[in-house]
Every structure is written in structure tokens, then in C-alpha cells.
Amino acid sequence: MNDTTAPYRLVPGAPDSPVILHVPHSSRTVPPQVRGGIVLDDEALERELDHITDSHTAAIAEEAAALSGAAPWRFVNQLSRLVVDPERFPDEREEMRAVGMGAVYTRTTHGEVLRATDTDEQALVERYFHPYSAAMTDAVARRLEAAGRVVVIDVHSYPAGRLPYELHGDGPRPPICLGTDSFHTPAELLALAEKAFGDFGGTGVDSPFAGTYVPLRYYGTERRVGALMVEIRRDVYMTEPGGPAGAGLARVAAALAGLVDAVTEASGA
């Protein structure tokens, strides 16, 4: 991928669908101009990408969309989160800055140096983070206009074993972790997700990862924007770390499609 390629893509769904499947961490692509600022050698970078990438989540979202009665819209990051992480706060509000993993990562999943201390983080934020945020904000605004409300379903995965960077990794690691927000995740939405993923051996809430993504324009102010994070434990559907998907991917995609359909029906679309 060169620097002129769009760092994200919006895949249209049904015109009146209220659902956006947001896939922020599925790509391994690091453009050359960003690769130059990463101090890891090629082998170490590939290992880090194995650990940090939510592998195959774009495929899960794509298959779920195909199975849904009314296709959701999909907003997919086409760059690795090692470029910038579009889900972090770009300022001091972000707690992951404590381990060098704010909007611009300076440390790896295992605490090693990823970027030099003199890295111009703001330049990366301006070039990649803000345009992504603006595009996602626009996608939500257009769904609000078309459908009257929006539900952003954040599609993630996480390792079966805790990695050193995790700040809250000492709790349960269920097959499906559902991340919530006290303002944007109503009880009804959480219940729909728990039902949709009820056949995977257990769901949990906000452990080991909590919260969900909402564009900052709407965060904490617009109740018509609902949000839920779906964190799929990687051994449910793939070989860790960074290996191929298995038969579990189809099961996960079908469950996600069921959630999309339930949310769409509940929204009256």
C-alpha cells in the first residue's frame, strides 16, 4: 500500500440499516513512510503484528454482513494499528499512554521500544488519526440522518493468554467479551449480544477489555448513537498468534449476523 491509498474504507449496507460494523485492528499494513520510524527489524515487526493484529476480523464482518437480512454498513481500517490506533483518545485522557500505547504506539505488546523517543507523534495523528476520525464521524452522521439512530458494533479479537501490555488482564477471559459504555450501551443492546453469542461457552462483560468506540462528536452526548464492542477470544476461530482462521470463523460470523439482525429489528428498520 502506498501513501495515496485510502487508509480506511466504508462499505455500504442497506440504505436504512442503523448498524455500522467497525473493524479497526484487522490490517497488518504499515506504509513505507511509517515503517521507517519503527525501530524493530523485519522479523521482530512480523512477530509484533502477529500479537497486536485482530486477525481475520475484517473477514468475520464481511461474512456477517453477507448473512444479515439487512446488510450493515462496514467501516474498515486498512492500516495496522501500529500506524495509529484510531480507537485511542489522542490526548492525556488515554490510559494506555502509561504503557506507550496511546494513539501512537511507542512500545510493543511486550514492552519493547517500537519507536524512537524523538518520534513526531503529532504528525502521525494529523496525517492518519484525524482523517479517520472525521470519516467515521461522517459515517455515523449519515446513518443518523437515514435511520434515525445508529448502533456501532466494534469487531475485535484478543489473545487467549494475557500479554504484558494489558492493564486489566488479570480478570476473566471468556470466549466472547462484550465491551460496554455506561452512556452508549443500553441494557437491551447488551442482552441482544449475550443472546446472539450464547453458544460459545460463555460471554463476559468488560473483561479483559472494556469500553467501546464512539466518535468524539457524539461521545457522552448523543443517546441515538449506541455502541458495543465484541471481543472474540482468538482461539475460538484461529490459530494463535497470527495464524490461519479455522472453522470457528463461520460460527462467529453467523452469531454476529444474528446480532445485526436483532439490532436492526429492535431499531424498527
C-alpha positions in Angstrom: 0.0 0.0 0.0 1.4 3.4 -0.9 0.7 6.7 0.7 -2.1 7.6 -1.7 -4.2 4.6 -0.9 -7.1 5.4 1.4 -6.3 4.3 5.0 -9.9 3.1 5.5 -12.9 2.1 3.5 -16.7 2.4 4.1 -18.6 -0.5 2.6 -22.3 0.5 2.1 -25.0 -1.7 3.5 -28.8 -1.5 3.3 -30.0 2.1 2.9 -32.0 2.2 6.1 -29.7 0.0 8.2 -28.8 1.6 11.6 -25.8 -0.7 12.1 -22.1 0.0 11.4 -19.6 -2.8 11.9 -16.4 -1.0 12.8 -13.2 -3.1 12.2 -10.3 -1.0 13.4 -7.5 -3.5 14.0 -7.6 -6.2 11.3 -4.9 -4.9 9.0 -1.1 -5.7 9.1 -0.3 -3.0 6.5 2.4 -0.4 7.6 3.2 2.1 4.8 6.9 2.5 4.0 7.0 6.1 5.2 5.7 4.9 8.6 7.8 1.7 8.7 10.9 3.9 8.6 10.1 5.2 12.0 9.7 1.8 13.6 12.9 0.5 15.1 12.1 -3.2 15.0 13.8 -5.3 12.4 11.5 -7.1 9.9 11.3 -10.4 11.8 10.5 -8.6 15.1 7.9 -6.5 13.4 6.2 -9.5 11.9 6.1 -11.1 15.4 4.6 -7.9 16.8 2.0 -7.8 14.1 1.0 -11.4 15.0 0.3 -10.3 18.6 -1.3 -6.9 18.0 -3.4 -7.5 14.9 -7.0 -8.7 15.3 -6.5 -11.1 12.5 -9.4 -12.1 10.3 -11.9 -9.7 11.9 -12.5 -8.0 8.6 -13.4 -11.4 7.1 -15.8 -12.0 10.1 -17.5 -8.7 9.5 -17.7 -9.3 5.7 -19.3 -12.7 6.2 -21.6 -11.5 8.8 -22.8 -8.7 6.5 -23.5 -11.2 3.8 -25.6 -13.3 6.1 -27.6 -10.5 7.6 -31.2 -9.9 6.5 -30.4 -6.1 6.1 -26.7 -5.7 5.4 -25.0 -3.4 7.9 -22.5 -0.8 6.8 -18.9 -1.6 7.4 -16.1 0.8 8.3 -12.8 -1.0 8.0 -9.3 0.3 8.8 -6.9 -0.7 6.0 -3.8 0.2 8.0 -2.2 -1.5 11.0 -2.9 -0.1 14.4 0.9 0.3 14.6 0.4 3.3 12.3 -2.1 5.0 14.6 -4.7 3.4 16.8 -8.0 5.2 15.8 -9.8 4.0 18.9 -7.5 5.6 21.4 -8.0 9.1 22.8 -5.4 11.3 21.1 -4.6 13.1 24.3 -4.0 12.7 28.0 -7.4 11.0 28.5 -6.0 7.8 27.1 -4.9 5.5 29.9 -2.9 3.3 27.6 -0.3 6.1 27.2 1.1 4.7 30.5 2.4 1.6 28.6 3.4 3.5 25.5 0.3 2.6 23.6 -1.7 5.8 23.1 -2.9 6.9 19.7 0.7 6.4 18.5 2.4 3.4 19.9 5.9 3.8 21.2 6.2 0.4 22.9 5.2 -3.1 21.8 2.9 -5.6 23.4 5.9 -6.9 25.4 7.1 -3.5 26.5 10.0 -3.2 23.9 10.8 0.0 22.1 8.8 0.4 19.0 9.6 4.0 18.0 12.4 6.3 18.9 11.8 8.8 21.7 12.0 11.7 19.2 9.2 10.5 17.1 6.9 13.2 15.9 3.7 11.6 17.2 1.6 14.7 16.3 2.5 14.4 12.7 1.1 10.8 12.6 -2.0 11.9 14.4 -2.6 14.7 11.9 -1.9 12.5 8.9 -3.8 9.4 9.9 -5.8 9.7 13.1 -7.8 12.8 12.4 -8.9 11.9 8.9 -10.0 8.5 10.1 -12.0 10.0 12.9 -13.6 12.6 10.6 -14.6 9.9 8.1 -16.1 7.6 10.9 -17.9 10.6 12.3 -19.4 11.4 8.9 -20.5 7.7 8.5 -22.3 7.9 11.8 -23.9 11.2 10.9 -25.2 9.8 7.6 -26.7 6.7 9.4 -28.4 9.0 11.9 -29.9 11.0 9.1 -31.0 7.9 7.2 -32.1 5.7 10.0 -32.8 8.0 13.0 -30.3 6.1 15.2 -27.0 4.2 14.9 -25.5 1.2 16.6 -21.8 0.9 16.2 -20.6 -2.7 16.7 -16.9 -2.7 17.3 -15.4 -6.0 16.0 -12.2 -7.1 17.8 -10.3 -10.1 18.9 -8.0 -10.8 21.8 -5.4 -13.5 22.8 -6.3 -16.4 25.0 -3.3 -15.6 27.2 -2.6 -12.2 28.7 0.1 -10.1 27.0 2.3 -7.8 29.1 0.8 -4.6 27.8 -2.7 -5.3 29.2 -3.6 -3.0 32.1 -6.6 -5.0 33.2 -5.7 -8.5 32.0 -6.0 -10.3 35.4 -9.7 -10.9 35.1 -11.8 -13.5 33.2 -11.0 -14.2 29.5 -14.3 -15.5 28.2 -14.8 -16.8 24.7 -16.7 -13.6 23.9 -16.0 -10.4 25.8 -18.6 -7.6 25.4 -17.3 -4.1 26.0 -19.8 -1.5 27.1 -20.2 2.2 27.8 -22.5 3.5 30.6 -23.9 6.1 28.2 -24.0 4.4 24.8 -24.7 0.7 25.6 -28.3 0.3 26.8 -29.2 -2.9 28.7 -31.3 -4.0 25.7 -28.3 -4.0 23.4 -26.1 -5.9 25.8 -28.9 -8.5 26.2 -29.2 -9.0 22.5 -25.4 -9.6 22.2 -25.4 -12.0 25.1 -28.2 -14.0 23.4 -26.5 -13.9 19.9 -23.2 -15.2 21.3 -24.8 -17.6 23.9 -23.4 -20.8 22.3 -19.7 -20.1 22.6 -19.2 -21.3 26.1 -19.8 -18.1 27.9 -19.8 -14.3 27.4 -18.4 -11.8 29.8 -18.6 -8.0 30.2 -15.7 -5.6 30.2 -13.0 -8.2 31.0 -10.3 -8.3 29.9 -11.2 -5.3 27.7 -13.8 -2.6 28.5 -15.5 0.2 26.7 -16.4 0.7 23.1 -15.9 3.1 20.2 -18.0 6.2 19.7 -16.8 9.2 17.6 -15.9 12.0 19.9 -18.5 14.4 18.4 -21.2 12.1 19.9 -19.4 10.7 22.9 -21.4 11.1 26.1 -23.9 13.5 24.4 -26.0 11.7 21.8 -28.1 8.8 23.0 -29.2 7.9 19.5 -25.7 6.6 19.0 -25.5 3.2 20.6 -22.3 1.2 20.8 -21.0 -2.2 21.8 -17.6 -3.9 21.5 -17.4 -7.5 20.6 -14.1 -9.1 21.6 -13.7 -12.6 20.3 -11.0 -14.7 22.0 -8.7 -15.8 19.2 -8.6 -19.5 20.0 -12.3 -19.6 19.2 -11.7 -19.1 15.5 -8.0 -19.0 14.6 -4.5 -20.4 15.4 -2.6 -18.1 17.6 -0.6 -15.9 17.2 -1.3 -14.6 13.7 -2.1 -17.9 12.2 -4.9 -19.0 9.8 -8.6 -19.0 10.6 -10.4 -22.2 11.3 -14.0 -23.5 11.3 -14.8 -21.2 14.2 -14.8 -18.2 11.9 -18.1 -19.2 10.2 -19.7 -19.7 13.6 -18.6 -16.3 14.9 -19.8 -14.6 11.7 -23.2 -16.3 11.9 -23.6 -15.1 15.5 -22.6 -11.6 14.6 -25.1 -11.6 11.8 -27.7 -12.7 14.3 -26.8 -9.8 16.5 -27.0 -7.4 13.5 -30.5 -8.7 12.6 -31.7 -8.4 16.2 -30.4 -4.8 16.5 -31.9 -3.9 13.1 -35.3 -5.4 14.1 -35.2 -3.7 17.5 -34.5 -0.4 15.8 -37.5 -0.8 13.6 -35.5 -0.7 10.4 
